[in-house]
């Protein structure tokens, strides 16, 4: 009953809600070296929720499995222009980006099976760690030149391994969003991920920071989920979102229909949770911009 009441409140609060735009394009890499924690699910559903809230969003599918492309209903058969051509052949991103059929403000740079060989091919290329960042910078300029609206958010979905694809994902981003599963071993590997991020900051991307942690697969009925959530909030109080994403059959079903849960069943508990998490993410970003502007005025 409590869950039904919470979902009813969320529907009322979020119906037709427009989210605040960030001052500049926010680029977030969704990462966790532990598999099965909901990285791709989080990336595509947050992106869809923000697009539904009136923001312009790009998802870069940087995982050879191409699951983000599947969930967004994007063509990604072998031979389709994709992130592989962008990384390896220096193709312009504008030639490969596709619009999501369910949301006019959501775009995706797909991944095809060709990307599985990119790790080896990137080794011998010049500026191998910064190729995705350069391509995104050029794409942003191209959109502006063509009179298109500025991108508000870019989400980069990356594989769970730490190879050159993941390094490119960390270099292109300014922020890291970490989904954490509310189960045993949830924090396993997190310390290694944080060390990796520090290495990226020291050598390749000093702007990179962990800005957001989202608790996923949360089951309030179990003590374990509550304990994991409490532990994460204790260690990372500033960056952990208040919103938790529950286990949801509808969230799991949606990719099978080439959809995110936001279009597959927008009234489900999973969709409402991602919509609320997106609102919180957007409002935090707007608050950060406002705080920075206030600090600038005080300085002057």
Buried (B, 14 or more C-beta within 10 A) or exposed (E): EEEEEBBEEBEEEBEEBEBBBBBEBBBBBBBBBBEEBBBBBBBBBBBBBBBBBBBBBBBBBBBBBBBBBBBBBBEBEEEBBBBBBBBBEEBBBBEBBBBBEBBEBBBBBBBBBBBBEBBEBBEEBEEBBBBBBBBBEBBBEBBEEEEEEEBBBBBBBBBBEBBBBBBBBBBBBBBBBBBBBBBEEBBEBBEEBBEBBEBBBEEBBEEBBBBBBBBBBBEEEEEEBBEBBEEBBEEBEEBBBEBBBBBBEBBEBBBEEBBBBBBBBBEBBBBBBBBBBBBBBBEBBBEBBEEEEEEEEEEE
